[in-house]
């Protein structure tokens, strides 16, 4: 799985939520859950599904409409290359 720990992450605007993505090397991002940040700008999100470090290129977070989307519609606010 993946545990995302973030700080200084502004609260999402009304009607929006943060969405985490697992990005395979050379592949399309796969949704990995929705989360919001706390009033102090911190956020924790646990994606419990096993991922392969050999085939995963990055973990990313985008700001999306509430309810989430099937593919990112905005530029990432967080990207962690693996």
N, CA and C atoms as an extended XYZ file, in Angstrom:
246
Properties=species:S:1:pos:R:3:atomname:S:1:resname:S:1:resid:I:1 pbc="F F F"
N         0.824       -1.196        0.000 N   UNK     1
C         0.000        0.000        0.000 CA  UNK     1
C         0.859        1.247        0.000 C   UNK     1
N         0.178        2.373        0.039 N   UNK     2
C         0.843        3.679        0.043 CA  UNK     2
C         0.219        4.530        1.133 C   UNK     2
N         1.054        5.146        1.975 N   UNK     3
C         0.592        6.107        2.963 CA  UNK     3
C         1.088        7.478        2.542 C   UNK     3
N         0.159        8.380        2.274 N   UNK     4
C         0.490        9.757        1.915 CA  UNK     4
C         0.379       10.607        3.167 C   UNK     4
N         1.438       11.348        3.489 N   UNK     5
C         1.444       12.300        4.593 CA  UNK     5
C         1.815       13.644        3.991 C   UNK     5
N         0.919       14.633        4.131 N   UNK     6
C         1.158       15.945        3.519 CA  UNK     6
C         0.999       17.044        4.560 C   UNK     6
N         1.697       18.149        4.331 N   UNK     7
C         1.534       19.347        5.154 CA  UNK     7
C         1.430       20.547        4.224 C   UNK     7
N         0.934       21.654        4.753 N   UNK     8
C         0.757       22.884        3.964 CA  UNK     8
C        -0.130       22.655        2.743 C   UNK     8
N        -1.110       21.794        2.874 N   UNK     9
C        -2.034       21.490        1.785 CA  UNK     9
C        -3.341       22.230        2.079 C   UNK     9
N        -3.642       23.283        1.325 N   UNK    10
C        -4.833       24.082        1.620 CA  UNK    10
C        -6.108       23.247        1.545 C   UNK    10
N        -7.097       23.655        2.315 N   UNK    11
C        -8.396       22.980        2.243 CA  UNK    11
C        -8.934       23.115        0.826 C   UNK    11
N        -9.521       22.057        0.279 N   UNK    12
C       -10.057       22.153       -1.079 CA  UNK    12
C       -11.247       23.112       -1.121 C   UNK    12
N       -11.417       23.839       -2.226 N   UNK    13
C       -12.580       24.723       -2.351 CA  UNK    13
C       -13.881       23.918       -2.363 C   UNK    13
N       -14.983       24.596       -2.156 N   UNK    14
C       -16.295       23.937       -2.164 CA  UNK    14
C       -16.472       23.162       -3.468 C   UNK    14
N       -16.959       21.937       -3.358 N   UNK    15
C       -17.208       21.111       -4.536 CA  UNK    15
C       -15.983       20.398       -5.076 C   UNK    15
N       -14.831       20.531       -4.395 N   UNK    16
C       -13.585       19.890       -4.839 CA  UNK    16
C       -13.045       18.985       -3.741 C   UNK    16
N       -12.192       18.045       -4.134 N   UNK    17
C       -11.536       17.132       -3.200 CA  UNK    17
C       -10.192       16.718       -3.793 C   UNK    17
N        -9.267       16.305       -2.944 N   UNK    18
C        -7.987       15.796       -3.431 CA  UNK    18
C        -8.152       14.329       -3.822 C   UNK    18
N        -7.494       13.962       -4.924 N   UNK    19
C        -7.513       12.570       -5.373 CA  UNK    19
C        -6.074       12.113       -5.601 C   UNK    19
N        -5.742       10.947       -5.044 N   UNK    20
C        -4.402       10.383       -5.222 CA  UNK    20
C        -4.416        9.439       -6.416 C   UNK    20
N        -3.271        9.383       -7.103 N   UNK    21
C        -3.124        8.553       -8.305 CA  UNK    21
C        -1.865        7.714       -8.206 C   UNK    21
N        -1.958        6.467       -8.642 N   UNK    22
C        -0.797        5.599       -8.835 CA  UNK    22
C        -0.492        5.664      -10.329 C   UNK    22
N         0.729        6.071      -10.663 N   UNK    23
C         1.092        6.239      -12.074 CA  UNK    23
C         2.134        5.186      -12.450 C   UNK    23
N         1.736        4.186      -13.234 N   UNK    24
C         2.696        3.168      -13.658 CA  UNK    24
C         3.703        3.746      -14.653 C   UNK    24
N         4.889        3.171      -14.679 N   UNK    25
C         5.888        3.590      -15.668 CA  UNK    25
C         5.311        3.371      -17.055 C   UNK    25
N         5.199        4.440      -17.842 N   UNK    26
C         4.691        4.336      -19.203 CA  UNK    26
C         3.206        4.068      -19.299 C   UNK    26
N         2.470        4.257      -18.197 N   UNK    27
C         1.041        3.954      -18.216 CA  UNK    27
C         0.174        5.121      -17.786 C   UNK    27
N        -1.128        4.874      -17.764 N   UNK    28
C        -2.096        5.898      -17.384 CA  UNK    28
C        -2.316        5.869      -15.874 C   UNK    28
N        -2.533        7.043      -15.263 N   UNK    29
C        -2.794        7.101      -13.822 CA  UNK    29
C        -4.038        6.303      -13.434 C   UNK    29
N        -3.950        5.622      -12.297 N   UNK    30
C        -5.086        4.876      -11.748 CA  UNK    30
C        -5.523        5.550      -10.450 C   UNK    30
N        -6.831        5.774      -10.259 N   UNK    31
C        -7.296        6.417       -9.033 CA  UNK    31
C        -6.929        5.600       -7.796 C   UNK    31
N        -6.527        6.310       -6.732 N   UNK    32
C        -6.104        5.635       -5.504 CA  UNK    32
C        -6.756        6.247       -4.269 C   UNK    32
N        -7.903        6.870       -4.438 N   UNK    33
C        -8.655        7.349       -3.287 CA  UNK    33
C        -8.776        8.852       -3.186 C   UNK    33
N        -9.782        9.261       -2.418 N   UNK    34
C       -10.110       10.669       -2.214 CA  UNK    34
C        -9.824       11.054       -0.771 C   UNK    34
N        -9.425       12.311       -0.559 N   UNK    35
C        -9.183       12.787        0.802 CA  UNK    35
C        -9.218       14.310        0.824 C   UNK    35
N        -9.353       14.861        2.011 N   UNK    36
C        -9.302       16.312        2.212 CA  UNK    36
C        -8.222       16.604        3.243 C   UNK    36
N        -7.768       17.837        3.292 N   UNK    37
C        -6.791       18.228        4.298 CA  UNK    37
C        -7.514       18.787        5.520 C   UNK    37
N        -6.826       18.769        6.656 N   UNK    38
C        -7.363       19.333        7.889 CA  UNK    38
C        -7.234       20.850        7.862 C   UNK    38
N        -7.840       21.504        8.839 N   UNK    39
C        -7.761       22.966        8.923 CA  UNK    39
C        -6.322       23.453        9.027 C   UNK    39
N        -5.443       22.636        9.631 N   UNK    40
C        -4.045       23.044        9.777 CA  UNK    40
C        -3.201       22.716        8.546 C   UNK    40
N        -3.827       22.205        7.484 N   UNK    41
C        -3.115       21.929        6.239 CA  UNK    41
C        -2.476       20.557        6.159 C   UNK    41
N        -2.719       19.707        7.148 N   UNK    42
C        -2.157       18.359        7.101 CA  UNK    42
C        -3.165       17.388        6.493 C   UNK    42
N        -2.640       16.319        5.936 N   UNK    43
C        -3.505       15.292        5.352 CA  UNK    43
C        -2.816       13.942        5.459 C   UNK    43
N        -3.613       12.917        5.714 N   UNK    44
C        -3.165       11.528        5.707 CA  UNK    44
C        -4.113       10.755        4.814 C   UNK    44
N        -3.555        9.920        3.956 N   UNK    45
C        -4.396        9.071        3.117 CA  UNK    45
C        -3.690        7.734        2.938 C   UNK    45
N        -4.403        6.654        3.225 N   UNK    46
C        -3.856        5.308        3.089 CA  UNK    46
C        -4.535        4.599        1.927 C   UNK    46
N        -3.717        4.201        0.952 N   UNK    47
C        -4.191        3.380       -0.167 CA  UNK    47
C        -3.740        1.960        0.152 C   UNK    47
N        -4.687        1.089        0.459 N   UNK    48
C        -4.369       -0.240        0.987 CA  UNK    48
C        -3.995       -1.280       -0.064 C   UNK    48
N        -4.228       -1.010       -1.322 N   UNK    49
C        -3.934       -1.986       -2.364 CA  UNK    49
C        -2.425       -2.100       -2.577 C   UNK    49
N        -1.941       -3.305       -2.755 N   UNK    50
C        -0.522       -3.533       -3.009 CA  UNK    50
C        -0.127       -2.940       -4.353 C   UNK    50
N         1.026       -2.268       -4.379 N   UNK    51
C         1.562       -1.757       -5.643 CA  UNK    51
C         2.963       -2.326       -5.836 C   UNK    51
N         3.411       -2.358       -7.074 N   UNK    52
C         4.751       -2.842       -7.399 CA  UNK    52
C         5.687       -1.654       -7.569 C   UNK    52
N         6.734       -1.600       -6.764 N   UNK    53
C         7.717       -0.526       -6.916 CA  UNK    53
C         8.482       -0.661       -8.225 C   UNK    53
N         8.547       -1.869       -8.764 N   UNK    54
C         9.260       -2.090      -10.025 CA  UNK    54
C         8.521       -1.483      -11.211 C   UNK    54
N         7.192       -1.394      -11.125 N   UNK    55
C         6.418       -0.906      -12.272 CA  UNK    55
C         5.736        0.439      -12.030 C   UNK    55
N         5.795        0.950      -10.794 N   UNK    56
C         5.171        2.239      -10.489 CA  UNK    56
C         6.190        3.354      -10.675 C   UNK    56
N         5.827        4.358      -11.465 N   UNK    57
C         6.735        5.471      -11.725 CA  UNK    57
C         6.575        6.623      -10.763 C   UNK    57
N         5.331        6.854      -10.276 N   UNK    58
C         5.087        7.997       -9.401 CA  UNK    58
C         3.755        7.848       -8.678 C   UNK    58
N         3.638        8.613       -7.621 N   UNK    59
C         2.379        8.825       -6.907 CA  UNK    59
C         2.086       10.312       -7.068 C   UNK    59
N         0.839       10.657       -7.368 N   UNK    60
C         0.492       12.066       -7.563 CA  UNK    60
C        -0.836       12.375       -6.883 C   UNK    60
N        -1.063       13.668       -6.652 N   UNK    61
C        -2.321       14.152       -6.082 CA  UNK    61
C        -2.801       15.314       -6.928 C   UNK    61
N        -4.076       15.275       -7.297 N   UNK    62
C        -4.694       16.381       -8.029 CA  UNK    62
C        -5.918       16.860       -7.257 C   UNK    62
N        -6.374       18.050       -7.598 N   UNK    63
C        -7.604       18.610       -7.044 CA  UNK    63
C        -8.708       18.349       -8.057 C   UNK    63
N        -9.720       17.598       -7.649 N   UNK    64
C       -10.775       17.172       -8.570 CA  UNK    64
C       -12.152       17.512       -8.013 C   UNK    64
N       -13.175       17.319       -8.828 N   UNK    65
C       -14.544       17.564       -8.357 CA  UNK    65
C       -14.895       16.541       -7.275 C   UNK    65
N       -15.753       16.948       -6.365 N   UNK    66
C       -16.193       16.062       -5.290 CA  UNK    66
C       -16.751       14.780       -5.893 C   UNK    66
N       -16.421       13.664       -5.288 N   UNK    67
C       -16.846       12.373       -5.825 CA  UNK    67
C       -15.762       11.706       -6.637 C   UNK    67
N       -14.752       12.477       -7.064 N   UNK    68
C       -13.632       11.921       -7.803 CA  UNK    68
C       -13.907       11.737       -9.280 C   UNK    68
N       -12.849       11.411      -10.002 N   UNK    69
C       -12.906       11.233      -11.451 CA  UNK    69
C       -12.121        9.978      -11.831 C   UNK    69
N       -12.289        9.521      -13.064 N   UNK    70
C       -11.593        8.319      -13.535 CA  UNK    70
C       -10.187        8.595      -14.049 C   UNK    70
N        -9.925        9.859      -14.424 N   UNK    71
C        -8.611       10.272      -14.923 CA  UNK    71
C        -8.382       11.706      -14.459 C   UNK    71
N        -7.130       12.088      -14.175 N   UNK    72
C        -6.861       13.443      -13.693 CA  UNK    72
C        -7.346       14.511      -14.679 C   UNK    72
N        -7.909       15.601      -14.114 N   UNK    73
C        -8.369       16.716      -14.946 CA  UNK    73
C        -7.621       18.001      -14.635 C   UNK    73
N        -6.648       17.930      -13.725 N   UNK    74
C        -5.878       19.118      -13.360 CA  UNK    74
C        -4.415       18.735      -13.161 C   UNK    74
N        -3.570       19.745      -13.114 N   UNK    75
C        -2.149       19.505      -12.871 CA  UNK    75
C        -1.952       19.018      -11.431 C   UNK    75
N        -1.016       18.117      -11.196 N   UNK    76
C        -0.783       17.624       -9.838 CA  UNK    76
C        -0.317       18.732       -8.891 C   UNK    76
N        -0.796       18.654       -7.650 N   UNK    77
C        -0.307       19.545       -6.599 CA  UNK    77
C         0.815       18.862       -5.822 C   UNK    77
N         0.896       17.544       -5.933 N   UNK    78
C         1.977       16.748       -5.338 CA  UNK    78
C         2.358       15.666       -6.337 C   UNK    78
N         3.675       15.476       -6.526 N   UNK    79
C         4.178       14.360       -7.330 CA  UNK    79
C         5.379       13.776       -6.597 C   UNK    79
N         5.367       12.485       -6.397 N   UNK    80
C         6.498       11.792       -5.793 CA  UNK    80
C         6.955       10.710       -6.763 C   UNK    80
N         8.100       10.944       -7.386 N   UNK    81
C         8.667        9.944       -8.294 CA  UNK    81
C         9.214        8.784       -7.466 C   UNK    81
N         9.050        7.576       -7.985 N   UNK    82
C         9.553        6.385       -7.283 CA  UNK    82
C        10.699        5.764       -8.043 C   UNK    82
